[in-house]
C-alpha cells in the first residue's frame, strides 16, 4: 500500500478517550435517566448499571486484547477474518456496520426531537403523517442539515473530527459535574426514596437496557490504524473508556435522584434538564445548559459512529469484499470519503421517516451490535487456540 492510501496515524490518548466516551454517552442520559430511577429505584438503578457495566467490561476485555494484538482498521472484520474466514467476517462486519448506521440515523432523528423541547412551536410546515406522527419541514430539515454537517466534519479528517469531539465532550463533562454537585448540595436523600423499586425484576429490567447505553467503545478498534500510541495502550484506553461511562451513568442517576423525587420525575418530559434546573433553584438557564450538553452528546455519538461505520466499510473494500472504490482515501484529508458518503446519503434521509423511526433504529441496530459482539467473542476463543503465535497484549 502506498503512502497516499494510508490512514493518518494521529490520534493520541485524549482523542481516543473522547472518541469512545463521546460515542457511548449520546442523548440517552438526558431523556431516560428518569425511567431508570422510577423503574428500579435510585440505588436499584445504580446497581443495574454496575451489573450492566461489568457485563460490558467482559466484552470490552475481549476487544481490548484483540485491538492491541491486531491494531488494524476494521476491528471486527480483522478479528473474525483471521479466526473464521471470509464469509463470517463479511457477516460480522456488516452486522456492526448496520448497528453503527442505525445509531447515525437515530441521531439524525433525535436532533430535531431535542429542538422541539427547547424551541416553542418549532415544528412547522406539515408534509405528511407516518404512523400517526406528523412530519414537518422544520423538523425534518433540522435533522437533515445536522446530518450533512456531521458528514462534512468526518469528511475533513480524523484529527478535525477528534478535536470537535473532544471540545463537545468537555461541554458534556462540565454539565454533568454541575448536575452532580448541584444535586448533592441542593438535593436531599429523601428524594432518592424508594431506593429499590419492584425488587430484582426492576433491577434486571434496567440491566437489559444497559448494554445499548455502552455501545461505542468498539469504535476504538475500528480506528486502530489511526491511533499513534503503543499497541498495549489501545486496549487499556478501551477499558478505561467503559469504566468512565459506567461512572458517568451512575453519577447522573445520583444527581437526578437527589434533585427530584419520583413524583416530579414522572411529571417531567426532560428529566435530566429539569433536575439541573431544580438543583440550581429552578434556573431555566441551567436546564437549557444541560440540554445544550445533551445536544453535544448527540453530536459526539454521531461523530464517533461515523468513524466506526466508515472504517468498517473501508476495511471490507480493502479486503475485496466491497467495490474497491469504497476503500479509496481522500488525497488531502486521508479519510475513506466515499465510504462516508455511502453512510451520509441514506442517513440524511432518515428524518423524513419522523420520530417513530427512533424505535425502529434502536431495535434494528441493537441486533446488529449483539451479533457482531458474539462473533468477536467466538473469534477471540478460536484465535487463542488457532493462532497462538499472534503477539498478545493482555490488559493488566
N, C-alpha and C positions, 0 to 999 in steps of 0.2 A: 504493500500500500504506500503510495507516495505521500509526501508531507501535505499536499493540498487536500488530501482526502482523510486526514487525521483530525479527530476531535481535539479541541484545545484542552490541555491539562492545566486548569487554572483555579479549581475550587479549593479553598482552604477550610480550616476547622469550622469557622463561624458560618461560611457559606453552606457547608454540608448540613450543619445542625439546623440552620434556618430553613433550608430546603425541606428537610424531613419533618421538623416540628410544624412548620407552616402548612405542609400538606396534610398532616394529621388533624390539626385543630379545626380549620374550616369555620362554618357558621353554626354547626350543631350545638355548641356550648351556649350560644345566645338564646336559642329557642327551646331546647329540650331539657335544660337543667331542672326546670320546674317539674317536668314529667318524671325525671329520675327521683326527685325528692318525694313527691306525692306517691310514687309507685312503690317505693321501698322504705321511706323514712329517711331522715338526714344521714344517720350513721349507716343505715342499710344501703343507701346509695353509695356511700364511701366504700363500704365493704365490697359491694358489687364491682366497683371499679378496681379495687385491689385484686380481686379474684380474676376479673377480665384482663387486667394488666399483666398478671402472672402468666396467663394462658398465651397472650400475645407475645410476651417475652420469650416463651419457649419456641414459638415460631421464629421470633427475631434472632434467637441464638443460632438457629439453623442458617438463616440468611447471613448473619454476621460472619460465620465461619466460611461459608461459600463465597461471599463477596470478597473476603480477604484472600482466599486461595485463588479465586478466578476473577480478578478485577477488570472485567471487560463489559463494554456497553451491551445492554440487553438483559442482564440479570438472569431471570427465569429461562430465557432462551438458551443461554450458555450452559447453565446447570443441567437442564433437562436433556439438552442435546448430547452432552458428554456422558450422561448416565443412561439414557434410554433411546437415543437416536432421533432421527429426523421428524417422524410423524408426531411422537409425543411432545417434542419440542415445539412444533408448529401449533399443536393444540394448546399447550400451556401458555405460550407467548400470546396467542390470540385471546385466550381467556383473560389474562392480565390486562391486555390492551383494551378489551371490551370493558373491563372494570374501570380502567382509567378514563376511557371515553365517557362512560356513564357519569362519572364524577364531574368531568369537564362540562358535559351537557347540563348536569344538575346545577352547577354553579351559574350557568347562563340563565337558568330559570329562577334560581334563588336571588340573584341580584335585584331584579325588578320587584320581587316579593319584599325585599328589605325597604326599598323606596316607598312602597305602599304604607309601611309603618311610620315613616318619618316625614312624608310629604302629603299633606291633606289633598284629597281628590286627585291623586297622582294618575290614576288610571283613566284615560280619556280616549275617545275615538274608537267606538266599538267596531270590531272587524267581524267576528263570528263567535260561536259558542261551542266549546268542547266539553262533553260530559257534564253539562250544567254550569260550566265556568266560562265567563266572558273574556275573550282575548281582545285587548285594545292596542291601538297604535303606540301609545306611550309606554305601555307595559312591555310589549314585545320589542319595541325599539330600544329600550334601555338595556335589555339583555343582549340583543344583537350587537349593539355598539360596544358593550363591555367585552363581549367575545372577540370582536375584531381587535380591540386594544390589547387583550392578553395574548392573542396570537402574534401581534406585531412585536410585543416585548420579547416573546420567545424566539421569534424570527431573528431579532437583532443580536442574539448571542447569549451563551450561558452565563457569562460574567455580568452582563446587564440584568439578566433575569434574577441572578442570585443577589445582586445589590438591591433591587426593588423588593425582593422577598425579605431580605434582612431588615430593611427600613420598616416594612409593614409588620414584621414580627416584633420589632421593638415597640411599635404602637400597641399591639395586642398585649404584650407583657406589661406595659405601663397601665393599661386599663384594668388588667387582671389584678395587679398589685393594689391599685386604688380600691377596687371592689373588695378584695380580701381584707385590707387594712380598715376600710370604712365599715365593712360589715362586722369586723371584730370589735371596733371601738363603739360604733353607734348601735349595733345589734345586740341581741341577748340570747342566752341559752334557751329561754322559754320558747322562742320562735322555732327552735330546732326540733321541738317535740311534735309528733311522736318520733323517737329515734329510729324505731323499726316499724314498718307497716306491712301487713299481710305476710309476716313471717318469712320462711325460706322461699315461698312462692314469689313474693315481692322482690326479694334479692335476686333470684335467678332470672326473673323476667327482665331485670336490668342487665344482668351479666350477659344475656343473649345479645343485647344491643351493643355491648362494648367493643367487640372486635371491629365493627364497622366505624367506630369512632377513632380507631387507631390505624386504619388504612392510610398509608402514606410513607411509613418507614421504608417500604420496599422501593421507593423512588431512588434511594441511595445506590443500590446495586445497578439500577438502570443507567445511572450517570457515572459508573465506576471509572471509566476511561478518562473522565474529565476531572477527577479528583487528584490534586497534587499533594498527596500525603503517603506515608508508608502504608503498605498493604494492611498490616495489622491494625493500624489506626482506623481504617474504614469500618471494620467490624465493631470496634469499640464505640465509635460515634453513632452507629446504627442503634446499638443497645442503649446508649445514653439518651438518644432522642426519644425512644419509647418510654424510658423512665421519666424523662422530663414531661412527656404528655400525660402520664399517669398522675404525676404530682399536680399538673395543671388542672386536670378534671376534678381531682379531689379538692383542691383549693377553691375552685369555682363553686362546687357543691357546698362547701363550708361557708363561703361568703354569702351566697344566696340564702341559705337556710337560716343564717343568723339575722339577716336583714329583713326577711319576710316570713310570716307564719304561713302554714299550709292554706288557710282560707284566702289570704292575699295572693298566694301563688296561683291558686285555682282561678282567680278572677283576672289574672294578668295574661295578656296576649304576647308580651315580650318580656319574659320573666327576668332574665339577667339584667336587662336595661332598667326595668322598674326597681330591681334590687339595688342597683347602683344609685339610682335617684333617691331611694329610701335611705341608703347608707349615708347620704350627704344632705339630709334634712329635706328631702323632697325636691332636690335640684334637678329640673328637667335638662339643664345644660349637661350635667354629669351623665344622665341617662342617655342623652344624644351622643356623648363622647364614647360611651360603651358601644352604642350601635355603630359608630364610626370604626371602632376597633373590630366589631363583628364583620363589617364590610372588608376590613383588612384581612380577616380570616378567610373570607370567601376568595379574595384575590390571591393570597398565599397558597391556598389549596389548589386553586385554578392553575396558577403558575407551575406548581410542583408536579401536578398530574400531566400537564402538557410536556414537561421534561420527560417524565416516565413513559408516556404513551408514544411520543415521537422517537425516543431512543429504542423502544421495543420494535417499532416498525422499521427503523434504520437497521437494527440487528438482523431482522428477518430478511430484509433486502440484501444486506451484505452477505448473508449465507445462501443467497439464491432461492429463497422461499417466497419472495415477492419480487416484482419487477425491479431491476437494478436502479432505475431512476429514483426510486424512493430512498435509496441509500446514498445519494449524492449529497455532498456538503456544500453549503453556500461558499463561494470563493472568498468572500470578505469576512463573514461572521462565523464561518465554520459550524453552522447548525444544519441538521437534517431538514432543510427548509421545505422540501416537498412533502416529507412526512408530516411536518407541522401543518401544512396547508391541507393535507388529507384529513386531518383531525378538525381543522378550523372550519371547513366549509359545512359539513353536516351539523356540527355542534352549534354553529352560529344560527342555524335554522331552528334549534331546539325551543327557544322561547315562543315560537309560533304554535307550539303544542299546548301552551298555557300551564297554569300552576299544577293541574293533575299530573303532569309529566314528572314532577318531583318524586312521586311514589313509584312510578314506572322505572325511572332511572336507578333508584336505590335498590329496588328488588332485583332488577336485571344485573346491575353491576356487582351486587353482593355475591351472586352466584359465581360470576367470573373470578372474583378475588379468591373465593374459597377453593375453587378448582385449581387455580394456579398455586396457592399456598400448599395444598395437598400434594401436588406433583413435585414441588420443590422439596418437601419433606421426604417423599419417596426417593427422589434423586439423591438427597443427602445420604440416605442409608445405603443406596446402591453404590455410590462413589466411594464410600468408606471401605467397601469390600472389593469393588471392581477396579478402582484406581488409587490404591494406597500410595502410589508414587507422587500424587499431587501434593505439593508442599502445603500443609495446613497451617493456619494461623489462628488457633483457638483463642477465644476471648477470655482472658483470665485476669 
